[in-house]
Amino acid sequence: MAMLSQAAQDYLKEIYKLQKGRNPVPSVNTSMISEVMNVAAASVTNMVKKLAEIKLVQHTPYQGVELTPAGEAIALEIIRHHRLLEVYLADALGYRWDEVDAEADRLEHVISEEFEDRIDKALGYPTIDPHGAPIPTKDGSIEQENDQRLSRIEAGQTVTIRQVSDQSSEMLRYMASLGLRPGVEVMVKERAPFNGPLLVRVDRKSEHSLGLEVADHIYVTLAEETT
């Protein structure tokens, strides 16, 4: 991994998320990569060619881009660095959960394997990051994310939050203000018609009206399914 540029590492990470992340797509193409990375299509094409030359992706023109086993291993290592750093920033340095993603993005490429091992041990070998996302193991395995969106839960059901999206710092701050964090129990009391908001009870205490846009970024399991 140390031989790759930071840009190349970012491409592998984003291709992995498109290919095998929470909402995988059947076939990853250069337009998708361009959109999620906010870079020109020509830049994506050039990078994909370079990654294909060193056997980290397979690229079939007009069909798709797919990580090779070697490319996937590097992507998972970068994700492991990122999520361990998020835990370290939150637990050891007091960063808020809406701050850790951007900071980890800057650090994930530069930490050594020894540093990774040391923070893993110091943190007690965490398995999830502050947003509930699974941390890949040292050997490159990762827990499958099989939960469902809170927006799809029916009235009367009780669920436990497993993970929240970290794509919007503003939304994370809003979730935190309502107590919506991984591990918290939520009961859907009512669903307003015509795509209206959910009335939810959080942690058996407070009640809030929650818009579907926010609920769509909260991933849950039914309470009886959690362990």
N, C-alpha and C positions, 0 to 999 in steps of 0.2 A: 504493500500500500504506500510506503514511503516514497516509492519511485514515481508515483502518479502525481500530477498536479492537483491542486485543490479543486479546480474546475472539473477535472475528470472524475474525481471522487464524488462531487455533487451530482454529476450526471448519473453515475451508477446508483446512488442513493435514491434519486427521483425515479429512475426507471424501475427500481425494485418496488417502490411504493405504488407506482401505477400497475405493475405486473402482479404483485403479491401482497399489497397493503390491505387496508380495511375495505376499500371499494375497488377491487381489481377489475381491470378491463380485459376483454377477450384478446385484444391485440393492441400492443403499444406502438404508436406511430410517431413520426418526428413532429407532427403538428401538436400532438398532445404534450410532448416533452417541451416544445417551444412555449406552449401556453403556461404550463405549471412552473417553468423556470423563468418565464418572462424574458426570453432571448429570441433573437432573430432565427427564422427557420434555417437560413444558410449556415449559421453558427452551429445549430444542432446537427445538421447534415455532416459538417466537417468533423465535429467531435465524435459522432457515431462511427464515421469511417475510421478514425484513429483508434477508437476502442475495439472495433472489429479487427483491425490489423494486429492488435496484441491479444486477441482471443478472449476479450472480456465481454463482448456482446456478439450476437449473430444478427446480421441485418440483411433482410431480403427486400430489395427495392419494391415499393408499392404494396408491400405486405405487412412488414412490421419489424420491430426491434425486440430482441429477447436476450436476457442476461445468460451468459454461460455459467457453469458451476463456479468457475474462478471469479467471474464478475459478481455473482451473487454473494460469495463469501466475503469479498471486499465490501460490498454494500452493507451487509449485516454487521461487519466490524465497525464501519462508520456509524451506523445506527446505534450500536452498543456504546461507542464513545459518547455520542450525543446524549443518550438517555441517562447514562451514568453521570455525566457532567451535570445534567439538569438536577438530578437528585443531590449531588454534591453542592451545587450552587444554592439550592433551596434549604437543605438540611444543615450544612456546615457554614454557609456564608450568609444566610438569611435573605436570599433573593425571593421576591414574590413569584408565584407560579406563572404570572403573565410576563415576567422578565427573563425567565431562564432559557427559553427557546432561542432567542436572538443571541444571547451570550454563548450558549453551547454551540451554535452555528459557527461562531468565530474560533472556538477552541478545539472542536472535534478533530480537525486535521493535524494538529500540532502536538498532541499529547503522545507520550511514548507508551509502549505496552507495559512497562514497569509502573508508570504513573496510573494507567488504567487499573492494573492489578491492585495497587495500593489503595486507591479510592474505593474500589469494590470491597476490599477487606475492611477498610475503615468504616464503611457505611453498613456493614453487616450483610453483604451480598444481596442487595435489593433485587427484586424481580420485576418491578414496575417503576416508571418514572412519575413525577408529580402529577401528571395528567391521567395516569392509569395505563399508559401504553406499556406493553411488555418489553423488557430488556433482553435482547439476544444473549444467550449464554456464551461462554468463552469458546465453546466448540462450534458455535454458529447455528445452534437450533433456536427456535423462537416459538412461543405459544401462539396458537391460532386464535384470532379474534372473532368469536362466534356470537357476540351479543347483538342486541337490536337497538334501534333508535327509540328514545323516549317518546318522540312524536307519534309512534305507531302503537303505543300502549293504550289499551282500552280503559274506560272509566271503571273504577272499582279494583283495579289491579295494583299490587304493591311490588315495587322493583328495587333493586340495589344498583347504584351507579357503579359501573366498572371503569369507564373512561370518558374523557371529554376531549373535544377537538381543541388543539392548541393553535389553530390558524389565525385567530383574532385575539389580540391582547385585550382589547376593549370588551369583547364578549367574556373572556376569562374573568375579568374584574367584576363584571355583572353577575356571573355565576357565583363567584366567591361571596358577593354581597348577599346572595340568597341562601348561602350554605350548600350549594350544589357542587360537591366534590366526590371523588371516588370513595366508595365504601359507605356512602350515605344512603339511607332508605328513603324512598319517595313513593307516596301513594297518589295515584291519579284519581281525584275525586269527581271531576266533571270534564267533559269535552264539549266546548261550545260548537254549535253547528257551523257549516260553511267555512271550514278551515279556521275557525276561531281558536282562541287560546285554550290552554289546559289550566284547570284549577288543580294545583298540587299541594300536598302536605309534605313538608320536608322534615325528616328526622323526627317524626311524630310530634312536631312542635308547631312551627309557623306554616301558614298557608300563603301561596302566591299564585297570581295569574301569570302563566308562562307562555309567551308567544311560540308558535311552531318553529320559527327560524332558530330560536335558541334550543328548543327541545330536539330539533333535528341534529344538533351537534353534541348531544349527550347520549352515551351508549350504556345500556342497562341489561341486566338479567332479571328474570322473575325471582322474587325473594326466595322461593322454595328451591330454586336451582343453584343458589350461591352456596359456597362451602367455606 
